[in-house]
Amino acid sequence: MIWIFIGITLLLMVVALGILLTTVYFHVNYEHQSDDDQLTIRVWLWKGRIEKKWEVPLIAINEEGALIFKNRELSKQGMDESYEEETISDLIQQLKMANIIVQEVPKLQKNIRRMLKTIQVTSFKWISEVGTPDAPLSAKIVGSLWAVKGSSIGLMSWLSTLTCHPHLHISPIYDRWHTQSTLACMGNVKVGKTVWVAIPLVRHLRAVVKALQQIREMQKRRTNNE
């Protein structure tokens, strides 16, 4: 019996070690063509033995010019006005909760950035074509797009680990209205490293939630006593 227990324990340890040493790969592809947008996300591990793919059509415009949100359900609901009375104790509770959030935001930001740094971007390509009938306007738009792309690369390199030289290109068109863009990004995440970095983040979040719950419980007790 003891050998069966030892065997199961060793098997579980090997499986856990294998999961922690696993590297998850991802590929994100976004394509914009005139009035149609398509987002494709592919995730795989163990050389493609396990793979998942999502295709998300975003926005399209029909022949009548109406905006269509694909894969979404939109509903119109009337706005009902309601009024709630707040006491001084409610205001104090809200201020305490806001104070806790403000104090913990820098720590959360640090832990979240550490976790995002475990994401390695190994390939990044962003190619665009844009044009208007007005040549000076097209030039201004192209300049603005270069600024947006440069800022996006800077933000991505600050949040994640960029191990490649991004390929950026914008082709201006000066004689007609035209918009086309393709963004492709590949990278990987090491499960063990991400889990190790995420442990302090989870502990921190639990501490914040616990503190907020204690404030709410104290407020409820005061209300019941009154």
C-alpha positions as CSV (number, residue, x, y, z in Angstrom):
1,M,0.0,0.0,0.0
2,I,2.8,2.4,0.9
3,W,4.5,1.8,-2.5
4,I,1.2,2.7,-4.3
5,F,1.1,5.9,-2.3
6,I,4.7,6.7,-3.1
7,G,4.2,6.0,-6.8
8,I,1.1,8.2,-7.0
9,T,3.0,11.0,-5.1
10,L,5.9,10.7,-7.5
11,L,3.6,10.7,-10.5
12,L,1.8,13.9,-9.3
13,M,5.2,15.6,-8.7
14,V,6.3,14.7,-12.2
15,V,3.1,16.0,-13.7
16,A,3.3,19.2,-11.6
17,L,6.9,19.7,-12.6
18,G,6.1,19.1,-16.3
19,I,3.3,21.8,-16.1
20,L,5.6,24.3,-14.4
21,L,8.3,23.8,-17.1
22,T,5.7,24.2,-19.9
23,T,6.0,27.1,-22.2
24,V,2.7,28.4,-23.7
25,Y,3.0,30.0,-27.1
26,F,0.6,32.5,-28.6
27,H,0.0,34.3,-31.9
28,V,-2.3,37.3,-32.2
29,N,-3.3,38.6,-35.6
30,Y,-5.5,41.6,-36.2
31,E,-6.6,42.7,-39.7
32,H,-8.5,45.8,-40.7
33,Q,-9.7,46.1,-44.3
34,S,-11.8,49.1,-45.1
35,D,-15.0,48.5,-43.2
36,D,-14.2,45.0,-41.8
37,D,-12.1,43.9,-38.8
38,Q,-10.9,40.5,-37.9
39,L,-9.1,39.4,-34.7
40,T,-7.5,35.9,-34.5
41,I,-5.9,34.5,-31.4
42,R,-4.1,31.2,-31.3
43,V,-2.6,29.5,-28.3
44,W,-0.7,26.2,-28.2
45,L,1.7,24.2,-26.1
46,W,3.7,21.0,-26.3
47,K,4.5,21.6,-30.0
48,G,0.9,22.0,-31.0
49,R,-0.4,18.9,-29.2
50,I,-2.7,21.2,-27.3
51,E,-4.1,24.1,-29.3
52,K,-6.9,26.6,-29.1
53,K,-7.9,29.2,-31.6
54,W,-10.4,32.1,-31.4
55,E,-11.6,34.1,-34.3
56,V,-13.5,37.3,-33.4
57,P,-15.1,39.4,-36.1
58,L,-15.4,42.8,-34.6
59,I,-17.1,45.5,-36.6
60,A,-18.5,45.6,-40.1
61,I,-20.6,48.1,-42.1
62,N,-23.4,46.9,-44.3
63,E,-24.4,48.2,-47.7
64,E,-26.9,50.7,-46.2
65,G,-24.1,52.2,-44.0
66,A,-25.4,50.8,-40.7
67,L,-22.8,49.8,-38.1
68,I,-23.0,46.1,-37.2
69,F,-21.4,44.7,-34.0
70,K,-20.8,41.0,-34.7
71,N,-21.1,38.5,-31.9
72,R,-22.7,41.1,-29.7
73,E,-26.2,41.7,-28.5
74,L,-27.2,45.3,-28.1
75,S,-30.3,46.4,-26.2
76,K,-31.8,49.8,-25.5
77,Q,-33.0,50.3,-22.0
78,G,-34.6,53.4,-20.6
79,M,-32.7,55.3,-17.9
80,D,-34.6,55.2,-14.6
81,E,-33.7,57.9,-12.2
82,S,-33.2,56.8,-8.6
83,Y,-32.1,58.6,-5.5
84,E,-30.3,57.1,-2.5
85,E,-29.7,58.8,0.8
86,E,-26.2,58.6,2.2
87,T,-25.3,59.1,5.8
88,I,-22.1,60.3,7.3
89,S,-21.1,56.8,8.2
90,D,-21.6,55.7,4.6
91,L,-19.4,58.5,3.4
92,I,-16.7,57.6,6.0
93,Q,-16.8,54.0,4.8
94,Q,-16.4,55.1,1.1
95,L,-13.4,57.3,2.1
96,K,-11.7,54.4,4.0
97,M,-12.2,52.1,1.0
98,A,-10.8,54.7,-1.4
99,N,-7.8,55.3,0.9
100,I,-7.0,51.6,1.0
101,I,-7.2,51.4,-2.8
102,V,-5.0,54.5,-3.3
103,Q,-2.4,53.1,-0.9
104,E,-2.3,49.7,-2.5
105,V,-2.4,50.8,-6.2
106,P,1.5,51.3,-6.4
107,K,2.1,47.8,-5.0
108,L,-0.4,46.3,-7.3
109,Q,1.1,48.1,-10.3
110,K,4.5,46.8,-9.4
111,N,3.3,43.2,-9.0
112,I,1.2,43.3,-12.2
113,R,4.2,44.7,-14.2
114,R,6.4,41.9,-12.8
115,M,3.9,39.4,-14.0
116,L,3.5,41.0,-17.4
117,K,7.3,41.0,-17.8
118,T,7.1,37.2,-17.9
119,I,5.5,37.6,-21.4
120,Q,8.2,37.4,-24.1
121,V,7.3,39.0,-27.5
122,T,9.4,37.2,-30.1
123,S,7.9,38.7,-33.2
124,F,5.9,41.9,-33.9
125,K,4.8,43.3,-37.2
126,W,2.5,46.2,-37.8
127,I,1.9,47.3,-41.5
128,S,-0.6,49.9,-42.4
129,E,-1.9,51.7,-45.5
130,V,-3.9,55.0,-45.1
131,G,-5.0,57.6,-47.5
132,T,-7.4,60.5,-48.3
133,P,-8.1,62.5,-51.4
134,D,-6.3,65.4,-49.7
135,A,-2.5,64.9,-49.8
136,P,-1.6,67.3,-46.9
137,L,-4.2,65.6,-44.7
138,S,-2.8,62.2,-45.6
139,A,0.6,63.3,-44.6
140,K,-0.6,64.5,-41.2
141,I,-2.5,61.3,-40.6
142,V,0.6,59.2,-41.5
143,G,2.7,61.3,-39.1
144,S,0.2,60.8,-36.3
145,L,0.1,57.1,-36.9
146,W,3.9,56.9,-36.7
147,A,3.6,58.6,-33.3
148,V,1.0,56.1,-32.2
149,K,3.0,53.1,-33.3
150,G,6.2,54.4,-31.6
151,S,4.3,55.0,-28.3
152,S,2.7,51.5,-28.6
153,I,6.1,49.9,-29.0
154,G,7.5,51.8,-26.0
155,L,4.6,50.8,-23.8
156,M,4.8,47.2,-24.9
157,S,8.6,47.0,-24.2
158,W,7.9,48.6,-20.8
159,L,5.2,46.1,-19.8
160,S,6.5,42.9,-21.5
161,T,9.9,41.5,-22.5
162,L,10.5,42.5,-26.1
163,T,13.1,40.1,-27.7
164,C,12.7,41.1,-31.3
165,H,13.1,44.2,-33.5
166,P,9.5,45.3,-34.3
167,H,8.7,45.7,-38.0
168,L,6.7,48.9,-38.6
169,H,5.6,50.3,-41.9
170,I,3.0,52.9,-43.1
171,S,2.2,53.4,-46.8
172,P,0.6,56.7,-47.6
173,I,-2.0,57.0,-50.3
174,Y,-2.8,60.4,-51.7
175,D,-5.6,60.0,-54.2
176,R,-8.5,58.2,-52.4
177,W,-10.0,57.2,-49.0
178,H,-8.3,54.0,-47.9
179,T,-7.5,52.2,-44.6
180,Q,-5.8,48.9,-44.2
181,S,-3.8,47.5,-41.4
182,T,-2.3,44.2,-40.3
183,L,-0.9,43.5,-36.9
184,A,0.8,40.2,-36.1
185,C,2.4,39.4,-32.7
186,M,4.0,36.2,-31.5
187,G,5.4,35.3,-28.1
188,N,5.5,32.9,-25.2
189,V,4.9,32.6,-21.5
190,K,6.7,30.2,-19.2
191,V,4.1,28.8,-16.8
192,G,6.4,28.2,-13.8
193,K,7.9,31.7,-13.9
194,T,4.4,33.3,-14.3
195,V,3.0,31.3,-11.3
196,W,6.0,32.2,-9.1
197,V,5.6,35.9,-9.9
198,A,1.7,35.7,-9.6
199,I,1.8,34.4,-6.0
200,P,2.7,37.8,-4.4
201,L,0.0,39.4,-6.6
202,V,-2.7,37.0,-5.5
203,R,-1.7,37.4,-1.8
204,H,-1.8,41.2,-2.2
205,L,-5.2,41.1,-3.9
206,R,-6.6,38.9,-1.1
207,A,-5.3,41.3,1.5
208,V,-7.0,44.2,-0.2
209,V,-10.3,42.3,-0.5
210,K,-10.1,41.2,3.1
211,A,-9.6,44.8,4.3
212,L,-12.5,46.1,2.2
213,Q,-14.7,43.3,3.5
214,Q,-13.8,44.1,7.1
215,I,-14.8,47.8,6.5
216,R,-18.2,46.6,5.1
217,E,-18.8,44.3,8.0
218,M,-18.1,47.0,10.5
219,Q,-20.5,49.3,8.7
220,K,-23.2,46.6,8.8
221,R,-22.7,46.1,12.6
222,R,-23.1,49.8,13.1
223,T,-26.3,49.8,11.0
224,N,-27.7,46.9,13.0
225,N,-26.9,48.4,16.3
226,E,-28.7,51.6,15.3
